[in-house]
Amino acid sequence: MKPIAHLIATVASVAFATSVIAAPAPATNEAPDVLVKRISAEVIDTVKADKDIQAGNRNKIMDLVNSKILPYVDAEKMTAQAAGRFWRQATPEQQKRLSEEFRTLLVYTYSGALSTIKNETVEFKPMRASPTDTDVEVRSQVNVSRGEPITLNYRLAKGDGGWKIYDINVLGAWLVETYKGTFTAEINKSGIDGLITRLAERNKQLASKPLNAPKK
C-alpha cells in the first residue's frame, strides 16, 4: 500500500482526548458508524492541533495511538485472521507472542503515519446493516488536497466490550489479506517461531527510526 493509504487507515479507524488525557472505555451502546466517525474526528483534530505530533514527537504519537486507537481495534482477531489456518496450529504461547509482535507492528504503522496528516477530510457513506447485525462494514472516503479521493472501509465485530475494528480496506485491499500472504510465506519458510522472530526484528528496526522517517 502507499504511505498515504496507511495514514488514512490509521487516522479514520481504527481507529484509533489528547495524548495527555486518558481515553474513555469503548461505549457498548455506540453504533459502529458513530464510533468510527467519532474516533476519526478526534484523532484528526488532535493531530492537526498539536505541532509536536506533526513534527514526529515519538512519545506524544505513541500515547495517542495507545490511548485513542488501539482500544477500538481487535488486534488478536486481526492476528488470527492474518495467520489463517496456522493460528489453530500454534501453541497458546506462540499465539500470545505473535499477537504481541503484530500489535506492536500496528502501533508503529499507525504512529509513523500520524505525523504526516495535513488537510485530509473524511466523508462517510450510509451504513448498510440491520440493528441485529454483529459484523458490519462502515464505508468512507478520504478527500485529500491533491489527487483522487481514497476509498476507506472498515470491518467491525460486536463483542462483550462493544464494537471493535478488525480489518481495514484501503484502495480496494483489505489489510488482513495483505498481511496474510506475508505471514503464510514466512511460516512456510521458517515456521511460526520464524514469523515471530521476523516481526520482532522488524519492530526493533522501526523502534530505532524516527516515526516520520521515509519508508524504504
For each residue, the residues with C-beta under 8 A, 3 or more apart:
1: 5 6 9 170 171 173 178
2: 5 6 171
3: 6 7 113 116 215
4: 7 8 116 144 150
5: 1 2 8 9 150 170 171
6: 1 2 3 9 10 109 112 113 170
7: 3 4 10 11 113 114 116 117 120
8: 4 5 11 12 120 122 142 150 152 170
9: 1 5 6 12 13 14 15 113 152 168 170 175
10: 6 7 13 14 15 16 69 109 110 113 114
11: 7 8 15 16 40 43 44 47 113 114 117 120 122
12: 8 9 15 36 40 44 122 140 142 152 154
13: 9 10 16 36 39 40 69 72 73 154 165 168
14: 9 10 39 69 72 73 110 154 165 168
15: 9 10 11 12 36 39 40 43 68 69 72 73 110 165
16: 10 11 13 39 43 65 68 69 70 71 72 73 110
17: 21 23 42 43 46 67 68
18: 21 46 50 64
19: 46 50 53 59 60 61 63 64 67
20: 63
21: 17 18 67
22: 67
23: 17 67 68 71
24: 27
25: 71
26: 30 35 71 72 161 162 163 164
27: 24 30 35 162
28: 161 162
29: 162
30: 26 27 34 35 38 162 163
31: 34 35 163
32: 35 36 127 129 136 138 156 158 163
33: 36 37 124 127 138
34: 30 31 37 38
35: 26 27 30 31 32 38 39 72 156 162 163
36: 12 13 15 32 33 39 40 124 138 140 154 156 165
37: 33 34 40 41 122 124
38: 30 34 35 41 42
39: 13 14 15 16 35 36 42 43 68 69 72
40: 11 12 13 15 36 37 43 44 122 140
41: 37 38 44 45 122
42: 17 38 39 45 46 68
43: 11 15 16 17 39 40 46 47 64 68 69 114
44: 11 12 40 41 47 48 117 120 122
45: 41 42 48 49
46: 17 18 19 42 43 49 50 53 64 68
47: 11 43 44 50 53 54 64 114 115 117
48: 44 45 54 117
49: 45 46
50: 18 19 46 47 53 54 60
51: 54 55
52: 55 57 60
53: 19 46 47 50 56 57 60 61 64 114 115
54: 47 48 50 51 115 117
55: 51 52 115
56: 53 61 115 210 211 212
57: 52 53 60 61
58: 61 62 111 210 211
59: 19 62 63
60: 19 50 52 53 57 63 64
61: 19 53 56 57 58 64 65 111 114 115 211
62: 58 59 65 66 107 111
63: 19 20 59 60 66 67
64: 18 19 43 46 47 53 60 61 67 68 69 114
65: 16 61 62 68 69 70 107 110 111 114
66: 62 63 69 70 107
67: 17 19 21 22 23 63 64 70 71
68: 15 16 17 23 39 42 43 46 64 65 71
69: 10 13 14 15 16 39 43 64 65 66 72 73 110
70: 16 65 66 67 73 75 103 106 107
71: 16 23 25 26 67 68
72: 13 14 15 16 26 35 39 69 163 164 165
73: 13 14 15 16 69 70 78 106 164 165 166
74: 77 78 157 159 164 165 166
75: 70 78 79 99 102 103 106
76: 79 80 99
77: 74 80 81 157 164 166
78: 73 74 75 81 82 102 106 166 167 175 176 179
79: 75 76 82 83 87 95 98 99 102 103
80: 76 77 83 87 95
81: 77 78 84 87 166 167 176 180
82: 78 79 102 176 179 180 183
83: 79 80 86 87 90 98 180 183 187 192 195
84: 81 87 180 183 184
85: 88 89
86: 83 89 90 183 184 187 192
87: 79 80 81 83 84 90 95
88: 85
89: 85 86 192
90: 83 86 87 94 95 98 192
91: 94 95
92: 95 96
93: 96 97
94: 90 91 97 98 192 193 196
95: 79 80 87 90 91 92 98 99
96: 92 93 99 100
97: 93 94 100 101 196
98: 79 83 90 94 95 101 102 192 195 196 199
99: 75 76 79 95 96 102 103
100: 96 97 103 104
101: 97 98 104 105 196 199 200 203
102: 75 78 79 82 98 99 105 106 179 199
103: 70 75 79 99 100 106 107
104: 100 101 107 108 199 203
105: 101 102 108 109 199 202 203 206
106: 70 73 75 78 102 103 109 110
107: 62 65 66 70 103 104 110 111
108: 104 105 111 112 203 206 207 211
109: 6 10 105 106 112 113
110: 10 14 15 16 65 69 106 107 113 114
111: 58 61 62 65 107 108 114 115 211
112: 6 108 109 115 206 211 212 213 215
113: 3 6 7 9 10 11 109 110 116 117
114: 7 10 11 43 47 53 61 64 65 110 111 117 211
115: 47 53 54 55 56 61 111 112 211 212
116: 3 4 7 113 212
117: 7 11 44 47 48 54 113 114 120
118: 145
119: 144 145
120: 7 8 11 44 117 142 143 144 145
121: 142 143
122: 8 11 12 37 40 41 44 140 141 142 143 152
123: 140 141 142 143 149
124: 33 36 37 138 139 140
125: 139 140 141
126:
127: 32 33 136 137 138 139
128: 137
129: 32 133 136 137
130: 133
131:
132:
133: 129 130 136
134: 157 158
135: 155 156 157 158
136: 32 127 129 133 155 156
137: 127 128 129 153 154 155 156
138: 32 33 36 124 127 153 154 156
139: 124 125 127 151 153
140: 12 36 40 122 123 124 125 151 152 153 154
141: 122 123 125 149 150 151 152
142: 8 12 120 121 122 123 149 150 152
143: 120 121 122 123 149
144: 4 119 120 147 149 150
145: 118 119 120
146:
147: 144
148:
149: 123 141 142 143 144
150: 4 5 8 141 142 144 170 171
151: 139 140 141 169 170 171 172
152: 8 9 12 122 140 141 142 168 169 170
153: 137 138 139 140 168 169
154: 12 13 14 36 137 138 140 165 167 168 169
155: 135 136 137 165 166 167 168 169 174
156: 32 35 36 135 136 137 138 163 164 165 166
157: 74 77 134 135 163 164 166
158: 32 134 135 162 163
159: 74 162 164
160:
161: 26 28 164
162: 26 27 28 29 30 35 158 159
163: 26 30 31 32 35 72 156 157 158
164: 26 72 73 74 77 156 157 159 161
165: 13 14 15 36 72 73 74 154 155 156 168
166: 73 74 77 78 81 155 156 157 176
167: 78 81 154 155 174 175 176
168: 9 13 14 152 153 154 155 165 174 175
169: 151 152 153 154 155 172 173 174 175
170: 1 5 6 8 9 150 151 152 173 175
171: 1 2 5 150 151
172: 151 169
173: 1 169 170 177 178
174: 155 167 168 169 177 178
175: 9 78 167 168 169 170 178 179
176: 78 81 82 166 167 179 180
177: 173 174 180 181
178: 1 173 174 175 181 182
179: 78 82 102 175 176 182 183
180: 81 82 83 84 176 177 183 184
181: 177 178 184 185
182: 178 179 185 186
183: 82 83 84 86 179 180 186 187 195
184: 84 86 180 181 187 188
185: 181 182 188 189
186: 182 183 189 190 194 195 198
187: 83 86 183 184 190 191 192 194 195
188: 184 185
189: 185 186 194
190: 186 187 193 194 195 197 198
191: 187 194 195
192: 83 86 89 90 94 98 187 195 196
193: 94 190 196 197
194: 186 187 189 190 191 197 198
195: 83 98 183 186 187 190 191 192 198 199
196: 94 97 98 101 192 193 199 200
197: 190 193 194 200 201
198: 186 190 194 195 201 202
199: 98 101 102 104 105 195 196 202 203
200: 101 196 197 203 204
201: 197 198 204 205
202: 105 198 199 205 206
203: 101 104 105 108 199 200 206 207
204: 200 201 207 208
205: 201 202 208 209
206: 105 108 112 202 203 209
207: 108 203 204
208: 204 205
209: 205 206 213
210: 56 58 213
211: 56 58 61 108 111 112 114 115
212: 56 112 115 116
213: 112 209 210
214:
215: 3 112
216:
